[in-house]
């Protein structure tokens, strides 16, 4: 009788736990149906940049593979290199609709003092891809190699005007300064950098800047058409084939530095567990689809997927590394 009573109690406790959690793995059986209605996919910058390309590619691959069947309209929310959108996320605590893309700037603009918010004020969902920095000039530029640019800056830090689509002290700016420092340029703070909210390629084509610091995937169309020339890219190795495969690395040019532009997806602060679990599961499945594999191949992205817990650990570690780099080049606030 006693054993029967104990067994009954254990069974009741087990059933209660399953009922409360939905299953033994902790997923929520009481969670609302999700997703429903339109989602809100956001590129926190203007059209034509890396965030825009990434979030649109994710939405298309999710839709084409039928992993997500609700509408996923993409909107652009530019401002201060992504810091404005991050601030607008803060009143949306617990929101389940907003999915946004970020990359190193979500660390940079907190470290450089341009925003009091950072990745801890979001819900990290997954790291997806790695792209690499590219240093681009118009086809008839007097600068034929990245070393020509660095030699000019060593003589006069105002000699070359640099532009990018991230804010001062953020990714496009800092990635160039990291390479310039490794090349032996001394007065990094004196280098002119101009930030644009929208496509910086038109700025270099129009002669408003001398060199566009950007991501490799963003400019390959204009490189293949012959309008732009990439002087160097920041991977450890050459990327892709054809014109892309012809672009030298900074290391090949004698500059011993690299820079990886990872990109990942984030939700609003305090996103509910049922929504987080949905995206963790869905984004993991995305990695195995032909649609996503083709996207990565088309744009020369390295697939560097990390699930949410590992992504959070990566962000913490990378923040520490960036902090040291930015202090070294005088950009840490």
C-alpha positions as a Markdown table, in Angstrom:
| # | Residue | x | y | z |
|---|---|---|---|---|
| 1 | Unk | 0.0 | 0.0 | 0.0 |
| 2 | Unk | 2.8 | 2.4 | 1.0 |
| 3 | Unk | 4.7 | 1.6 | -2.3 |
| 4 | Unk | 1.5 | 2.2 | -4.3 |
| 5 | Unk | 1.0 | 5.5 | -2.6 |
| 6 | Unk | 4.6 | 6.7 | -3.2 |
| 7 | Unk | 4.3 | 5.6 | -6.9 |
| 8 | Unk | 1.0 | 7.5 | -7.3 |
| 9 | Unk | 2.6 | 10.6 | -5.8 |
| 10 | Unk | 5.6 | 10.4 | -8.1 |
| 11 | Unk | 3.3 | 9.9 | -11.1 |
| 12 | Unk | 1.2 | 12.9 | -10.1 |
| 13 | Unk | 4.3 | 15.1 | -9.7 |
| 14 | Unk | 5.5 | 14.0 | -13.1 |
| 15 | Unk | 2.2 | 14.8 | -14.7 |
| 16 | Unk | 2.1 | 18.1 | -13.0 |
| 17 | Unk | 5.5 | 19.0 | -14.3 |
| 18 | Unk | 4.7 | 18.0 | -17.8 |
| 19 | Unk | 1.4 | 19.9 | -17.6 |
| 20 | Unk | 3.1 | 23.0 | -16.3 |
| 21 | Unk | 5.9 | 23.0 | -18.8 |
| 22 | Unk | 4.2 | 21.4 | -21.8 |
| 23 | Unk | 6.8 | 18.6 | -22.0 |
| 24 | Unk | 9.7 | 17.1 | -20.2 |
| 25 | Unk | 12.1 | 19.3 | -22.2 |
| 26 | Unk | 10.7 | 22.5 | -20.7 |
| 27 | Unk | 8.8 | 23.7 | -23.8 |
| 28 | Unk | 5.6 | 25.5 | -23.0 |
| 29 | Unk | 2.4 | 23.6 | -23.6 |
| 30 | Unk | 0.4 | 26.7 | -22.6 |
| 31 | Unk | 2.1 | 29.0 | -25.0 |
| 32 | Unk | -0.1 | 30.9 | -27.4 |
| 33 | Unk | 0.0 | 30.0 | -31.1 |
| 34 | Unk | 3.1 | 31.6 | -32.6 |
| 35 | Unk | 3.7 | 33.2 | -34.9 |
| 36 | Unk | 0.5 | 34.7 | -36.1 |
| 37 | Unk | -0.1 | 37.8 | -38.1 |
| 38 | Unk | 2.7 | 39.9 | -39.6 |
| 39 | Unk | 6.2 | 39.7 | -38.2 |
| 40 | Unk | 8.3 | 42.9 | -38.2 |
| 41 | Unk | 11.7 | 42.2 | -39.7 |
| 42 | Unk | 14.0 | 45.2 | -39.3 |
| 43 | Unk | 17.2 | 46.4 | -40.9 |
| 44 | Unk | 18.4 | 49.1 | -38.5 |
| 45 | Unk | 20.1 | 51.0 | -41.4 |
| 46 | Unk | 19.2 | 52.3 | -44.9 |
| 47 | Unk | 18.5 | 50.2 | -48.0 |
| 48 | Unk | 21.4 | 48.6 | -49.8 |
| 49 | Unk | 23.7 | 47.8 | -46.9 |
| 50 | Unk | 24.8 | 44.6 | -45.2 |
| 51 | Unk | 22.0 | 44.5 | -42.6 |
| 52 | Unk | 19.4 | 45.2 | -45.3 |
| 53 | Unk | 20.8 | 42.4 | -47.5 |
| 54 | Unk | 21.0 | 40.0 | -44.6 |
| 55 | Unk | 17.5 | 40.4 | -43.1 |
| 56 | Unk | 15.9 | 40.3 | -46.5 |
| 57 | Unk | 17.8 | 37.1 | -47.4 |
| 58 | Unk | 16.8 | 35.5 | -44.1 |
| 59 | Unk | 13.1 | 36.4 | -44.7 |
| 60 | Unk | 13.2 | 35.1 | -48.2 |
| 61 | Unk | 14.9 | 31.8 | -47.3 |
| 62 | Unk | 12.5 | 31.3 | -44.4 |
| 63 | Unk | 9.5 | 31.9 | -46.6 |
| 64 | Unk | 10.8 | 29.9 | -49.6 |
| 65 | Unk | 11.6 | 26.9 | -47.4 |
| 66 | Unk | 8.2 | 27.2 | -45.8 |
| 67 | Unk | 9.8 | 27.2 | -42.3 |
| 68 | Unk | 7.8 | 30.4 | -41.6 |
| 69 | Unk | 4.4 | 30.8 | -43.3 |
| 70 | Unk | 3.2 | 34.2 | -41.9 |
| 71 | Unk | 4.2 | 37.4 | -43.7 |
| 72 | Unk | 7.7 | 38.8 | -42.9 |
| 73 | Unk | 7.7 | 42.3 | -44.3 |
| 74 | Unk | 11.1 | 44.0 | -44.0 |
| 75 | Unk | 11.5 | 47.6 | -43.1 |
| 76 | Unk | 14.5 | 49.9 | -42.8 |
| 77 | Unk | 15.0 | 51.9 | -39.6 |
| 78 | Unk | 18.2 | 53.9 | -40.1 |
| 79 | Unk | 19.9 | 56.2 | -37.6 |
| 80 | Unk | 23.2 | 56.6 | -35.7 |
| 81 | Unk | 24.6 | 53.4 | -37.2 |
| 82 | Unk | 21.8 | 51.2 | -35.6 |
| 83 | Unk | 21.7 | 52.9 | -32.2 |
| 84 | Unk | 18.4 | 54.6 | -32.9 |
| 85 | Unk | 16.6 | 51.4 | -33.6 |
| 86 | Unk | 18.1 | 49.8 | -30.5 |
| 87 | Unk | 16.7 | 52.6 | -28.4 |
| 88 | Unk | 13.2 | 52.2 | -30.0 |
| 89 | Unk | 13.3 | 48.5 | -29.0 |
| 90 | Unk | 13.5 | 49.3 | -25.3 |
| 91 | Unk | 9.8 | 50.2 | -24.8 |
| 92 | Unk | 8.9 | 46.9 | -26.6 |
| 93 | Unk | 10.0 | 44.6 | -23.7 |
| 94 | Unk | 8.3 | 41.2 | -24.2 |
| 95 | Unk | 7.4 | 41.9 | -27.8 |
| 96 | Unk | 7.4 | 38.8 | -30.0 |
| 97 | Unk | 7.0 | 40.3 | -33.5 |
| 98 | Unk | 10.2 | 42.3 | -33.9 |
| 99 | Unk | 13.2 | 40.4 | -35.4 |
| 100 | Unk | 16.2 | 42.6 | -36.2 |
| 101 | Unk | 19.7 | 42.0 | -37.5 |
| 102 | Unk | 22.9 | 43.4 | -35.9 |
| 103 | Unk | 26.6 | 42.8 | -36.3 |
| 104 | Unk | 29.7 | 44.3 | -34.5 |
| 105 | Unk | 28.1 | 47.8 | -34.2 |
| 106 | Unk | 25.8 | 46.6 | -31.5 |
| 107 | Unk | 29.0 | 46.2 | -29.4 |
| 108 | Unk | 30.8 | 49.3 | -30.8 |
| 109 | Unk | 28.2 | 51.9 | -30.2 |
| 110 | Unk | 27.9 | 51.0 | -26.6 |
| 111 | Unk | 31.7 | 50.8 | -26.2 |
| 112 | Unk | 32.2 | 54.2 | -27.9 |
| 113 | Unk | 29.6 | 55.9 | -25.9 |
| 114 | Unk | 27.2 | 56.7 | -28.7 |
| 115 | Unk | 24.5 | 54.6 | -27.0 |
| 116 | Unk | 23.8 | 53.5 | -23.5 |
| 117 | Unk | 22.3 | 50.3 | -24.9 |
| 118 | Unk | 24.0 | 47.2 | -26.1 |
| 119 | Unk | 23.3 | 43.5 | -26.9 |
| 120 | Unk | 22.2 | 42.9 | -23.2 |
| 121 | Unk | 19.2 | 45.1 | -24.0 |
| 122 | Unk | 18.0 | 42.7 | -26.6 |
| 123 | Unk | 17.3 | 38.9 | -26.8 |
| 124 | Unk | 20.1 | 37.3 | -28.9 |
| 125 | Unk | 18.6 | 34.5 | -31.1 |
| 126 | Unk | 21.4 | 33.2 | -33.3 |
| 127 | Unk | 24.6 | 34.1 | -35.1 |
| 128 | Unk | 24.2 | 33.3 | -38.7 |
| 129 | Unk | 27.0 | 34.4 | -41.1 |
| 130 | Unk | 30.4 | 36.0 | -41.4 |
| 131 | Unk | 31.2 | 38.6 | -44.0 |
| 132 | Unk | 34.4 | 40.5 | -44.3 |
| 133 | Unk | 35.5 | 44.1 | -44.6 |
| 134 | Unk | 36.3 | 45.5 | -48.1 |
| 135 | Unk | 38.2 | 48.7 | -48.9 |
| 136 | Unk | 36.7 | 50.0 | -52.1 |
| 137 | Unk | 37.7 | 52.8 | -54.6 |
| 138 | Unk | 36.3 | 53.8 | -57.9 |
| 139 | Unk | 37.8 | 52.1 | -60.9 |
| 140 | Unk | 39.9 | 55.1 | -62.0 |
| 141 | Unk | 41.2 | 55.9 | -58.5 |
| 142 | Unk | 44.8 | 56.9 | -58.1 |
| 143 | Unk | 45.1 | 54.3 | -55.3 |
| 144 | Unk | 45.8 | 51.0 | -57.0 |
| 145 | Unk | 46.6 | 48.9 | -53.8 |
| 146 | Unk | 45.7 | 49.2 | -50.1 |
| 147 | Unk | 49.4 | 50.0 | -49.5 |
| 148 | Unk | 49.1 | 53.1 | -51.7 |
| 149 | Unk | 46.3 | 54.3 | -49.3 |
| 150 | Unk | 48.4 | 53.5 | -46.2 |
| 151 | Unk | 51.5 | 55.2 | -47.6 |
| 152 | Unk | 49.5 | 58.3 | -48.3 |
| 153 | Unk | 48.0 | 58.3 | -44.8 |
| 154 | Unk | 51.5 | 57.9 | -43.2 |
| 155 | Unk | 52.6 | 61.1 | -45.0 |
| 156 | Unk | 49.4 | 63.0 | -44.2 |
| 157 | Unk | 46.5 | 61.5 | -42.2 |
| 158 | Unk | 44.1 | 63.9 | -44.1 |
| 159 | Unk | 45.2 | 62.7 | -47.5 |
| 160 | Unk | 42.5 | 60.1 | -47.9 |
| 161 | Unk | 38.9 | 60.7 | -47.0 |
| 162 | Unk | 37.3 | 57.4 | -45.8 |
| 163 | Unk | 33.5 | 56.8 | -45.7 |
| 164 | Unk | 31.2 | 54.1 | -44.5 |
| 165 | Unk | 27.5 | 53.4 | -43.6 |
| 166 | Unk | 28.2 | 53.0 | -39.8 |
| 167 | Unk | 28.7 | 55.8 | -37.4 |
| 168 | Unk | 32.0 | 57.3 | -36.3 |
| 169 | Unk | 33.6 | 54.8 | -33.9 |
| 170 | Unk | 31.5 | 51.9 | -35.2 |
| 171 | Unk | 32.2 | 49.1 | -37.6 |
| 172 | Unk | 33.1 | 50.6 | -41.0 |
| 173 | Unk | 35.2 | 53.2 | -39.2 |
| 174 | Unk | 36.9 | 50.9 | -36.7 |
| 175 | Unk | 37.6 | 48.1 | -39.2 |
| 176 | Unk | 39.6 | 50.5 | -41.3 |
| 177 | Unk | 41.5 | 51.9 | -38.3 |
| 178 | Unk | 42.4 | 48.3 | -37.2 |
| 179 | Unk | 44.0 | 47.7 | -40.6 |
| 180 | Unk | 45.6 | 51.2 | -40.8 |
| 181 | Unk | 47.2 | 50.6 | -37.3 |
| 182 | Unk | 48.5 | 47.3 | -38.4 |
| 183 | Unk | 49.9 | 49.0 | -41.6 |
| 184 | Unk | 51.9 | 51.4 | -39.4 |
| 185 | Unk | 49.7 | 54.6 | -39.7 |
| 186 | Unk | 50.3 | 56.6 | -36.6 |
| 187 | Unk | 47.8 | 59.4 | -36.2 |
| 188 | Unk | 44.6 | 57.4 | -36.5 |
| 189 | Unk | 42.4 | 60.0 | -34.8 |
| 190 | Unk | 43.3 | 62.5 | -37.5 |
| 191 | Unk | 42.0 | 60.4 | -40.4 |
| 192 | Unk | 38.8 | 61.9 | -42.0 |
| 193 | Unk | 35.8 | 59.5 | -41.8 |
| 194 | Unk | 32.4 | 60.4 | -43.1 |
| 195 | Unk | 29.3 | 58.3 | -42.1 |
| 196 | Unk | 26.3 | 57.8 | -44.4 |
| 197 | Unk | 23.0 | 56.3 | -43.5 |
| 198 | Unk | 22.5 | 55.0 | -47.0 |
| 199 | Unk | 24.5 | 53.3 | -49.7 |
| 200 | Unk | 28.1 | 54.7 | -49.5 |
| 201 | Unk | 29.0 | 53.2 | -52.9 |
| 202 | Unk | 27.4 | 56.2 | -54.6 |
| 203 | Unk | 29.5 | 58.5 | -52.5 |
| 204 | Unk | 32.8 | 57.0 | -53.6 |
| 205 | Unk | 31.5 | 56.8 | -57.2 |
| 206 | Unk | 30.7 | 60.5 | -57.0 |
| 207 | Unk | 34.1 | 61.4 | -55.7 |
| 208 | Unk | 32.7 | 62.6 | -52.3 |
| 209 | Unk | 35.0 | 60.2 | -50.5 |
| 210 | Unk | 38.2 | 58.5 | -51.7 |
| 211 | Unk | 37.7 | 55.1 | -50.1 |
| 212 | Unk | 34.5 | 53.2 | -49.0 |
| 213 | Unk | 35.0 | 50.9 | -46.0 |
| 214 | Unk | 32.2 | 48.4 | -46.2 |
| 215 | Unk | 31.5 | 44.6 | -46.3 |
| 216 | Unk | 32.6 | 42.5 | -49.3 |
| 217 | Unk | 29.1 | 41.2 | -50.2 |
| 218 | Unk | 27.6 | 44.7 | -50.4 |
| 219 | Unk | 29.7 | 45.9 | -53.3 |
| 220 | Unk | 30.3 | 42.8 | -55.5 |
| 221 | Unk | 27.7 | 43.9 | -58.1 |
| 222 | Unk | 29.5 | 47.2 | -58.8 |
| 223 | Unk | 32.9 | 45.4 | -58.6 |
| 224 | Unk | 31.8 | 42.9 | -61.2 |
| 225 | Unk | 30.4 | 45.6 | -63.4 |
| 226 | Unk | 33.8 | 47.4 | -63.3 |
| 227 | Unk | 32.6 | 50.6 | -61.6 |
| 228 | Unk | 34.4 | 49.8 | -58.3 |
| 229 | Unk | 37.6 | 48.1 | -57.3 |
| 230 | Unk | 38.3 | 46.4 | -54.0 |
| 231 | Unk | 41.9 | 47.1 | -52.9 |
| 232 | Unk | 41.8 | 44.4 | -50.2 |
| 233 | Unk | 39.5 | 42.4 | -47.9 |
| 234 | Unk | 40.0 | 41.3 | -44.3 |
| 235 | Unk | 39.5 | 37.5 | -44.2 |
| 236 | Unk | 42.3 | 35.1 | -43.4 |
| 237 | Unk | 41.9 | 33.7 | -46.9 |
| 238 | Unk | 40.6 | 34.6 | -50.4 |
| 239 | Unk | 36.8 | 34.4 | -50.7 |
| 240 | Unk | 34.8 | 32.9 | -53.6 |
| 241 | Unk | 35.7 | 32.6 | -57.2 |
| 242 | Unk | 35.8 | 34.9 | -60.3 |
| 243 | Unk | 36.3 | 38.6 | -59.5 |
| 244 | Unk | 35.8 | 38.0 | -55.8 |
| 245 | Unk | 38.5 | 35.4 | -55.7 |
| 246 | Unk | 40.9 | 37.8 | -57.3 |
| 247 | Unk | 40.7 | 40.3 | -54.3 |
| 248 | Unk | 43.8 | 40.1 | -52.2 |
| 249 | Unk | 43.7 | 39.8 | -48.4 |
| 250 | Unk | 45.3 | 42.5 | -46.2 |
| 251 | Unk | 47.7 | 39.8 | -45.0 |
| 252 | Unk | 48.8 | 39.1 | -48.6 |
| 253 | Unk | 49.6 | 42.8 | -48.9 |
| 254 | Unk | 51.8 | 42.6 | -45.9 |
| 255 | Unk | 49.3 | 44.0 | -43.3 |
| 256 | Unk | 49.1 | 41.5 | -40.5 |
| 257 | Unk | 45.4 | 42.0 | -39.4 |
| 258 | Unk | 42.0 | 40.5 | -40.1 |
| 259 | Unk | 38.4 | 41.6 | -39.3 |
| 260 | Unk | 35.3 | 39.4 | -39.4 |
| 261 | Unk | 31.9 | 41.0 | -39.8 |
| 262 | Unk | 29.6 | 38.5 | -38.2 |
| 263 | Unk | 25.8 | 39.0 | -38.4 |
| 264 | Unk | 23.1 | 37.6 | -36.2 |
| 265 | Unk | 19.4 | 38.0 | -35.3 |
| 266 | Unk | 18.0 | 39.6 | -32.1 |
| 267 | Unk | 14.6 | 39.9 | -30.6 |
| 268 | Unk | 13.2 | 42.6 | -28.3 |
| 269 | Unk | 14.3 | 42.7 | -24.6 |
| 270 | Unk | 12.7 | 40.0 | -22.5 |
| 271 | Unk | 11.2 | 38.1 | -25.5 |
| 272 | Unk | 9.0 | 35.3 | -24.0 |
| 273 | Unk | 10.5 | 31.9 | -23.8 |
| 274 | Unk | 8.0 | 30.3 | -26.2 |
| 275 | Unk | 9.0 | 32.8 | -28.9 |
| 276 | Unk | 12.7 | 32.4 | -28.2 |
| 277 | Unk | 12.4 | 28.6 | -28.5 |
| 278 | Unk | 10.5 | 28.9 | -31.7 |
| 279 | Unk | 13.2 | 31.0 | -33.3 |
| 280 | Unk | 16.0 | 28.8 | -32.0 |
| 281 | Unk | 14.4 | 25.8 | -33.5 |
| 282 | Unk | 13.5 | 27.5 | -36.8 |
| 283 | Unk | 16.9 | 29.2 | -37.3 |
| 284 | Unk | 18.6 | 25.9 | -36.6 |
| 285 | Unk | 16.5 | 24.2 | -39.3 |
| 286 | Unk | 17.2 | 27.0 | -41.7 |
| 287 | Unk | 20.9 | 26.0 | -41.8 |
| 288 | Unk | 20.0 | 22.7 | -43.5 |
| 289 | Unk | 17.8 | 24.2 | -46.2 |
| 290 | Unk | 19.0 | 24.5 | -49.8 |
| 291 | Unk | 17.5 | 28.0 | -49.8 |
| 292 | Unk | 19.8 | 29.2 | -47.1 |
| 293 | Unk | 22.9 | 27.4 | -48.4 |
| 294 | Unk | 22.3 | 29.0 | -51.8 |
| 295 | Unk | 22.0 | 32.5 | -50.2 |
| 296 | Unk | 25.3 | 32.0 | -48.5 |
| 297 | Unk | 27.0 | 30.8 | -51.7 |
| 298 | Unk | 25.5 | 33.7 | -53.7 |
| 299 | Unk | 26.9 | 36.4 | -51.4 |
| 300 | Unk | 30.1 | 34.7 | -50.3 |
| 301 | Unk | 29.0 | 34.4 | -46.7 |
| 302 | Unk | 30.6 | 31.9 | -44.4 |
| 303 | Unk | 28.0 | 30.1 | -42.4 |
| 304 | Unk | 29.0 | 30.5 | -38.7 |
| 305 | Unk | 25.8 | 29.6 | -37.0 |
| 306 | Unk | 25.6 | 29.7 | -33.2 |
| 307 | Unk | 22.5 | 28.9 | -31.2 |
| 308 | Unk | 21.3 | 31.5 | -28.7 |
| 309 | Unk | 23.2 | 30.4 | -25.6 |
| 310 | Unk | 26.5 | 30.0 | -27.5 |
| 311 | Unk | 25.8 | 33.3 | -29.3 |
| 312 | Unk | 25.4 | 35.1 | -26.0 |
| 313 | Unk | 28.8 | 33.7 | -24.8 |
| 314 | Unk | 30.4 | 34.8 | -28.1 |
| 315 | Unk | 29.0 | 38.3 | -27.7 |
| 316 | Unk | 30.5 | 38.6 | -24.2 |
| 317 | Unk | 33.9 | 37.4 | -25.4 |
| 318 | Unk | 33.9 | 39.5 | -28.5 |
| 319 | Unk | 32.9 | 42.6 | -26.5 |
| 320 | Unk | 36.0 | 42.1 | -24.3 |
| 321 | Unk | 38.2 | 41.8 | -27.4 |
| 322 | Unk | 36.7 | 44.9 | -29.1 |
| 323 | Unk | 37.1 | 46.9 | -25.9 |
| 324 | Unk | 40.8 | 46.2 | -25.9 |
| 325 | Unk | 41.1 | 47.1 | -29.6 |
| 326 | Unk | 39.1 | 50.3 | -29.2 |
| 327 | Unk | 41.2 | 51.4 | -26.2 |
| 328 | Unk | 44.3 | 50.8 | -28.3 |
| 329 | Unk | 43.1 | 53.1 | -31.1 |
| 330 | Unk | 41.6 | 55.8 | -28.9 |
| 331 | Unk | 37.9 | 55.1 | -29.5 |
| 332 | Unk | 36.8 | 53.7 | -26.2 |
| 333 | Unk | 34.6 | 55.9 | -24.0 |
